[in-house]
């Protein structure tokens, strides 16, 4: 009977190793840096949904597919630890923030953010998004060329900072903000897995940008606290100058009102770290997702007519955007979702195995770095029909290919699924709602290949031609 039981149990085997990947310590470092998605897709085709390889002295185990995703996202942090895997983001967010905090403390930090992401607040954020896009568009010439990623980065920086920290921060930092965020993002590099404190130029830029942003946020916090103290001393309780009314205040107002279990206010360092983390996580991914949405629409212009018709049907007679009009833009949402599938802003999720663990029939050794890749998972033909094809209809009933749990993981999954995913979709849809109505684009000679020099890859050179729709189309000779 015992033999029968043993035979019935599924066999657990060692993780197959990807061979031919360079020197033993480095592993396929060069190939991984040049195009990690191609390396991982090729490995999956050769070895299946679970395989390993060395990388900078670290044993990596890559896993793919809904079953593997469910196991990794659902694992206890004492077994598969995000904190151990993401130590390289601590210099960006700050000590004790997000993944550098204990699991229960990270959950508390997320809990402090939730009131600022309520439906009422999101409705106000939609109005801010529309206003910022129109303000930026007013600076464009009637026609010309723009770098789509740079322009969308500027728009999402303005949207995110106004919604999260308020007008006074954005006005105080002025035009320096996009560059500072870009320098902050430059600190997310493959070398950070080895050590986030290496004396690299990109890491020095990261640290300078972080310090500058933290100082500016600190000034805003001090001004808000002073205003609050004045109100408590009997002064008029007016909001700080420039604070936007989005149905309860910006995210900073929410965090200033938050209290720990013992009734204490959050420290200035913690407030600053949470805000930097939210801006970093939300702004750059939104800019990249918005850019890929535009790139795919330019590559597939057959959808533009229907998108414009949807915009007219939804926005005619609507004085301003809000969550309800955005919800009714169903085709636009499907196009954004397809951009998330084909070009997810985050191409890797990681966990560190603190103990030996079984993963889809394989033994992952303690100390291994477990990787998932939305960019690989989203093109599995077992899940998505004709997976390399841009096909927004795959999200319509009855197909709804994304409904299988843990199949579409662009914003993660499980307890660490991105808390700001609704805010990201709101930004992208609001931006493109305005752009579709106001501007006609042409891809020209844009290079839409992914740029894998960063962990949040946009297109290599998305420089496109445009004409404002208020400008007459020139007559053909």
Order of alpha helices (4+ residues) and beta strands (2+ residues): alpha-beta-alpha-beta-beta-alpha-beta-alpha-alpha-alpha-alpha-beta-alpha-alpha-alpha-alpha-alpha-alpha-alpha-alpha-alpha-alpha-beta-beta-beta-beta-alpha-alpha-beta-beta-beta-beta
